[in-house]
Every structure is written in C-alpha cells, then in structure tokens.
C-alpha cells in the first residue's frame, strides 16, 4: 500500500511540475502579445526552416551588451553583459526546434485564433513563435516571434516577477 501511495504521489508531483512549466510559458506568451495591444491575434507555431537556420546561426553569439535605456531606475538590477555558455545556447536551439509545429499553445493564448500551418497562407499578419525557453532558474527567457513581415529572437530577464526585454540576438524585416 505504501508503494502505491509513493508512486501516486510521485506521479502527481511530476504533473504539477509539468503544469508549472507550461504555465510559465503560457503566461510569458500571453504577456508578450498583450503588450503588443492587438485586438485579435491569428497564430500558428510553424517556424519556416530558413528562420530556424537563422535562429541557429544567431545563437552562436554568446555575449550581449545592453544598449537599452528604458530602465534607468533599474539599471543596477540589469546586468550590462549577459554571457551564455555553448551548452545553454545548444539547449535553447534544441527546445525551439523540438517545439516547432507542436501546437503547445493551441487554445491557451487569449484573444487569439490558432491557424493550422497549412492554412496560414489564407491569412495576413499571422504570427508564429517559439515556446519560450527559460534559463537560470527562470530568470532569463529566450523567445522567437514573427509576424507582420518581421521577426526577432530576443532575450528577456525577469525583474520583480515581470519579464523585461533585454537584448536581441537578431531581427529581420521584409
């Protein structure tokens, strides 16, 4: 009987931990799009293969300087340089590639409609994005988003339980 209780408890803990991971990703994506102030979002999670290649190339960079002066009061809380290890950047790329086209956020994004990737050509201004990848005990997030003929791979840092843009790996505009 004790073995059964232990097994059931272990399984419940695993489910709770997985739900918390998903919840963090969902909260991040909802906050990201809420800040864009778009009435209704149409999205798919398929990232074009050429864009995945660009993400992989961009992740070869391991050092970023903060150039943004939007946070003058928080400047002491924001590091001037973020240095990523090769293993962190490999992990980020593998997570983005693994979750591409997996529908992980289907139905979880507020004020949005999920569009299957094969139907995406019927829409203008459709967004696609990666699952946010969290590093260093959920204090750093790397996220790829594209839509309205532009896209970027960016780093966010958590300050006072709120995600703030830190720096971009790359950005493109059509």
LUMLOTOR-519746 format. One record per residue: residue in one letter; x, y, z of N, C-alpha, C in turn. Coordinates in pm, whole numbers, always signed. Atoms other than C-alpha are relative to their C-alpha. Layout:
N
GULUM r    nc1    nc2    nc3   cac1   cac2   cac3    cc1    cc2    cc3
GULUM A      X      Y      Z      X      Y      Z      X      Y      Z
...
//
This chain:
174
GULUM r    nc1    nc2    nc3   cac1   cac2   cac3    cc1    cc2    cc3
GULUM X    +82   -119     +0     +0     +0     +0    +87   +127     +0
GULUM X    -90   -115     -5   +287   +238    +83    +66    +25   -135
GULUM X    -60    -14   +133   +444   +170   -257    -96    +71    -95
GULUM X   +102    -61    +86   +120   +268   -430    -11   +149    +32
GULUM X     +9   -141    -40    +93   +592   -229   +121    +78    -49
GULUM X   -123    -65    +44   +455   +677   -307     -1    +21   -151
GULUM X     +5     -9   +146   +406   +606   -677   -100   +107    -44
GULUM X   +103    -98    +36    +84   +809   -698    +48   +141    +35
GULUM X    -52   -131    -41   +246  +1098   -507   +107    +48    -98
GULUM X   -105    -35    +96   +547  +1092   -740    -59    +44   -133
GULUM X    +64    -34   +127   +324  +1097  -1048    -68   +136    +10
GULUM X    +66   -130    -18   +122  +1389   -909   +101   +114     +3
GULUM X   -105   -104     -4   +439  +1586   -835    +52    +28   -140
GULUM X    -45    -19   +138   +557  +1528  -1193   -100    +80    -81
GULUM X   +104    -74    +72   +223  +1651  -1332     -3   +146    +43
GULUM X     +1   -137    -51   +232  +1958  -1109   +120    +78    -54
GULUM X   -118    -67    +52   +588  +2039  -1214    -15    +30   -148
GULUM X    +21    -23   +143   +496  +2000  -1582   -101   +113    -21
GULUM X   +102   -106    +12   +187  +2220  -1536    +61   +136    +31
GULUM X    -64   -127    -32   +402  +2490  -1375    +89    +47   -115
GULUM X    -82    -37   +116   +644  +2481  -1670    -87    +56   -110
GULUM X    +91    -47   +104   +359  +2514  -1916    -60   +134    +38
GULUM X    +61   -123    -46   +201  +2785  -1706    +95   +119    -19
GULUM X    -98   -107    +18   +521  +2993  -1712     +9    +41   -147
GULUM X     -8    -27   +144   +542  +2962  -2092   -127    +70    -48
GULUM X   +126    -61    +41   +174  +3043  -2139    -11   +142    +52
GULUM X     +4   -135    -57   +198  +3342  -1904    +91    +95    -76
GULUM X    -93    -84    +75   +502  +3472  -2090    -59    +40   -134
GULUM X    +53    -28   +134   +339  +3443  -2434   -121    +92     +7
GULUM X   +117    -87    -13    +12  +3599  -2317    +42   +143    +34
GULUM X    -49   -134    -34   +201  +3892  -2160    +67    +65   -121
GULUM X    -68    -51   +119   +412  +3930  -2475   -101    +59    -99
GULUM X    +97    -48    +98   +110  +3962  -2702    -93   +107    +58
GULUM X    +80   -105    -63    -86  +4172  -2452    +72   +135    -15
GULUM X    -78   -124    +15   +195  +4430  -2470     -3    +53   -143
GULUM X    +10    -45   +139   +152  +4443  -2849   -131    +73    -27
GULUM X   +130    -68     +8   -205  +4571  -2795    -69    -26   -134
GULUM X    +68    +42   +122   -351  +4377  -3088   -135    -56    +42
GULUM X   +133    +46    -37   -726  +4319  -3076    -16   -150    -11
GULUM X    +11   +145    +19   -722  +3968  -3222   +124    -49    -72
GULUM X   -123    +56    +54   -419  +3756  -3298    -33   -132    -69
GULUM X     +6   +128    +70   -405  +3479  -3556   +142    -56     +4
GULUM X   -134    +53    -14   -118  +3247  -3495     +9   -148    -37
GULUM X    -39   +138    +23    +50  +2924  -3590   +136    -17    +65
GULUM X   -129    +17    -63   +356  +2769  -3436   +107    -54    -94
GULUM X    -98    +48    +98   +530  +2658  -3753    +97   +113    -32
GULUM X   -104    -95    +35   +857  +2842  -3796    +65    -49   -129
GULUM X    -58    +39   +128   +996  +2841  -4150   +140    -59    +19
GULUM X   -134    +60    -13  +1305  +2618  -4194   +113   +100    -15
GULUM X   -106   -100    +16  +1510  +2915  -4316    +12    +87   +126
GULUM X     -5    -79   -123  +1416  +3104  -3998    +62    -82   +113
GULUM X    -66    +86    -99  +1517  +2805  -3784   +151     +2    -20
GULUM X   -143     -7    +31  +1854  +2816  -3960    +58   +133    +50
GULUM X    -45   -131    -49  +1883  +3189  -3881     +8     +2   +152
GULUM X     -2     +9   -146  +1799  +3116  -3516   +127    -74    +44
GULUM X   -119    +80    -35  +2072  +2852  -3504   +127    +83    -17
GULUM X   -117    -85    +24  +2326  +3094  -3655    +12   +110   +106
GULUM X     -1   -110    -97  +2226  +3375  -3418    +41    -47   +139
GULUM X    -32    +52   -133  +2266  +3152  -3114   +149    -31    +16
GULUM X   -144    +19    -11  +2635  +3113  -3194    +65   +118    +75
GULUM X    -50   -116    -75  +2681  +3461  -3040    -22    -27   +148
GULUM X    +12    +33   -141  +2745  +3434  -2669    +10   +119    +93
GULUM X    -16   -116    -86  +2776  +3789  -2542    -91   +113    -49
GULUM X    +89   -109    +38  +2526  +4074  -2539    +19   +117    +94
GULUM X     -8   -124    -77  +2562  +4434  -2425   -140    +59     +6
GULUM X   +128    -69     -7  +2261  +4623  -2301    +19   +141    -57
GULUM X     -4   -132    +63  +2202  +4928  -2518   -126    +77    +33
GULUM X   +131    -55    -26  +1852  +4993  -2399     +2    +87   +126
GULUM X     +4    -88   -117  +1797  +5288  -2164   -142    +17    +52
GULUM X   +138    -11    -46  +1429  +5220  -2096    -13    -21   +150
GULUM X    +11    +36   -141  +1506  +5108  -1741   +100    +75    +88
GULUM X   -104    -71    -74  +1717  +5386  -1587     -7    -25   +151
GULUM X    +12    +22   -144  +1578  +5322  -1235    +44   -141    +38
GULUM X    -33   +139    -28  +1651  +4951  -1266   +139    -38    -47
GULUM X   -127    +30    +64  +1995  +4981  -1422    +92    -85    +88
GULUM X    -83    +82    -88  +2164  +4830  -1115    -48   -144     +6
GULUM X    +54   +135     -2  +1936  +4526  -1138    +19    -72   -133
GULUM X    -16    +59   +132  +2008  +4468  -1507   +150    -14    -28
GULUM X   -143    +16    +30  +2346  +4318  -1595    +35    +70   -131
GULUM X    -40    -68   +124  +2540  +4513  -1857    +39   -102   -107
GULUM X    -37   +104    +95  +2656  +4188  -2018    -60   -132    +45
GULUM X    +46   +137    -25  +2489  +3850  -2041    +89    -92    -81
GULUM X    -85    +98    +69  +2725  +3568  -2126    -69   -136     +8
GULUM X    +63   +131     +6  +2571  +3239  -2240   +105   -106    -29
GULUM X    -90   +110    +30  +2750  +2906  -2240    -46    -69   -129
GULUM X    +37    +75   +120  +2758  +2690  -2551   -110   -101    +31
GULUM X   +104   +100    -35  +2550  +2426  -2369   -136    +67    +19
GULUM X   +127    -71    -14  +2284  +2686  -2281    -59    +31   -138
GULUM X    +48    -36   +133  +2261  +2801  -2642    -40   -123    -81
GULUM X    +41   +126    +65  +2252  +2442  -2771   -136    -44    +52
GULUM X   +128    +36    -62  +1970  +2373  -2526   -114    +87    -55
GULUM X   +102    -92    +52  +1779  +2681  -2644    -42    -41   -140
GULUM X    +34    +37   +138  +1802  +2580  -3009    -76   -132     -5
GULUM X    +69   +131     -1  +1701  +2220  -2937   -143    +14    +48
GULUM X   +137    -20    -50  +1398  +2338  -2740    -87    +70   -105
GULUM X    +77    -70   +104  +1289  +2578  -3015    -31    -96   -114
GULUM X    +19    +94   +110  +1338  +2314  -3284    -98   -112    +40
GULUM X    +85   +109    -48  +1167  +2043  -3075   -147    +41     +7
GULUM X   +138    -45    -18   +857  +2252  -3007    -60    +65   -123
GULUM X    +52    -57   +124   +823  +2387  -3360   -110    -92    -54
GULUM X   +113    +73    +60   +486  +2281  -3504    -59   -106    +93
GULUM X    +55    +96    -95   +376  +2102  -3185   -132    +46    +60
GULUM X   +128    -51    -51    +67  +2314  -3110     -2    +12   +153
GULUM X     -4     -1   -146   +182  +2354  -2748    -87   +109    +61
GULUM X    +80   -109    -56     -8  +2682  -2700   -140     +9    -61
GULUM X   +132     -1    +65   -317  +2592  -2904   -110    +15   +105
GULUM X   +112    -24    -90   -619  +2737  -2726    +38    +65   +132
GULUM X    -42    -57   -128   -414  +2893  -2447    +36   +148    -10
GULUM X    -32   -140    +21   -345  +3234  -2598   -131    +79     -4
GULUM X   +123    -78    -10   -610  +3492  -2506    -20    +88   -123
GULUM X    +36    -84   +115   -792  +3687  -2781    +75    -41   -126
GULUM X    -77    +50   +113   -634  +3465  -3042    -69   -120    -62
GULUM X    +51   +117    +70   -720  +3206  -3300   +118    -76    -60
GULUM X   -106    +84    +52   -489  +2918  -3380    -35    -40   -143
GULUM X    +18    +35   +140   -445  +2854  -3753    +99   -112    -32
GULUM X    -91   +107    +41   -303  +2527  -3885    +97    +55   -102
GULUM X   -104    -56    +88    +23  +2591  -4068    -34    -15   -147
GULUM X    +36    +17   +141   -116  +2451  -4394   -106   +101    -46
GULUM X   +101   -101    +34   -395  +2715  -4378    +52   +143    +16
GULUM X    -49   -133    -37   -170  +3007  -4281    +13    +96   -119
GULUM X    -12    -90   +116   -134  +3139  -4639   -128    +78    -26
GULUM X   +129    -68    +20   -502  +3242  -4627    -12   +127    +85
GULUM X    +10   -111    -94   -429  +3500  -4356   +115    +97    -18
GULUM X   -105   -101     -1   -235  +3825  -4346    +28    +35   +146
GULUM X    -34    -41   -136    -50  +3923  -4030     -4   -113    +99
GULUM X     +2   +114    -91    -38  +3575  -3887   +134     -7    +74
GULUM X   -119    +10    -83   +210  +3526  -3603    +42   -145    +14
GULUM X    -51   +129    -44   +432  +3232  -3529   +108    +31   +104
GULUM X    -94    -25   -107   +653  +3195  -3228    +46   -132    +60
GULUM X    -54   +118    -67   +866  +2952  -3035    -63    -11   +138
GULUM X    +30    +12   -142   +789  +2813  -2697   +111    +76    +72
GULUM X   -106    -71    -73   +972  +3043  -2455    +93   -101    +67
GULUM X    -99    +89    -62  +1293  +2882  -2332    +58    +74   +120
GULUM X    -43    -62   -125  +1377  +2958  -1971   +133    -58    +46
GULUM X   -132    +38    -48  +1730  +2951  -1831    +23    +57   +139
GULUM X    -49    -52   -128  +1900  +3005  -1497   -113    +23   +100
GULUM X   +109     -1   -100  +1612  +2920  -1267   -110    +99    -37
GULUM X   +108    -85    +52  +1356  +3105  -1482    +26   +150    +19
GULUM X    -29   -143     -9  +1536  +3440  -1463    +34    +59   -136
GULUM X    -29    -43   +137  +1624  +3455  -1834    -89    -80    -94
GULUM X    +84    +65   +100  +1399  +3378  -2129    +50    +38   -139
GULUM X    -32    -26   +140  +1486  +3344  -2496   -122    -40    -81
GULUM X   +129    +17    +68  +1191  +3378  -2733    +11    +51   -143
GULUM X     +6    -41   +140  +1143  +3390  -3110   -145    +28    -36
GULUM X   +134    -37    +46   +842  +3567  -3260    +11    +65   -136
GULUM X     +6    -66   +129   +749  +3668  -3612   -144    +27    -37
GULUM X   +133    -37    +47   +452  +3838  -3771     +5   +136    -63
GULUM X     +5   -130    +69   +355  +4133  -3989   +132    +31    -70
GULUM X   -121    -13    +83   +663  +4074  -4208   +124    +43    +76
GULUM X   -121    -22    -78   +919  +4095  -3929     +9   -109   +107
GULUM X    -16    +98   -107  +1061  +3875  -3659   +126    +29    +80
GULUM X   -121    -17    -79  +1314  +3861  -3381    +17   -115    +99
GULUM X    -39    +93   -105  +1493  +3631  -3143    +59    +88   +109
GULUM X    -39    -95   -104  +1529  +3812  -2813    +16    -67   +135
GULUM X    -24    +41   -138  +1640  +3774  -2455    -82    +92    +91
GULUM X    +77    -72   -101  +1418  +3878  -2165    +56    -39   +136
GULUM X    -40    +33   -136  +1512  +3900  -1799   -116    +31    +94
GULUM X   +108    -18    -97  +1281  +3875  -1501    +45    +98   +107
GULUM X    -25   -101   -101  +1274  +4182  -1280   -129    +19    +78
GULUM X   +119    -12    -85  +1033  +4192   -988   -119    -79    -55
GULUM X   +102    +93    +53   +838  +3895  -1132    -64    +46   -130
GULUM X    +50    -45   +130   +792  +4074  -1465   +111    -15   -103
GULUM X    -98    +18   +107   +964  +3991  -1793    +24   +131    -72
GULUM X    -40   -122    +69  +1156  +4281  -1946    +92    -36   -116
GULUM X    -88    +19   +115  +1315  +4293  -2289   +141    +38    +41
GULUM X   -141    -27    -30  +1694  +4275  -2255    +75    +36   -127
GULUM X    -77    -24   +121  +1854  +4239  -2595    -42   -100   -106
GULUM X    +34    +90   +109  +1804  +4082  -2935   +120    -76    -51
GULUM X   -103    +76    +70  +2005  +3807  -3096     +3    +45   -146
GULUM X    +11    -53   +135  +1876  +3916  -3436   -143    +43    -25
GULUM X   +133    -49    +40  +1586  +4090  -3603     +0    +10   -152
GULUM X    +11    -15   +145  +1461  +4084  -3959   -132    +71    -34
GULUM X   +118    -72    +49  +1213  +4297  -4156     -5    -21   -150
GULUM X    +18    +10   +145  +1072  +4235  -4504    -16   +136    -61
//
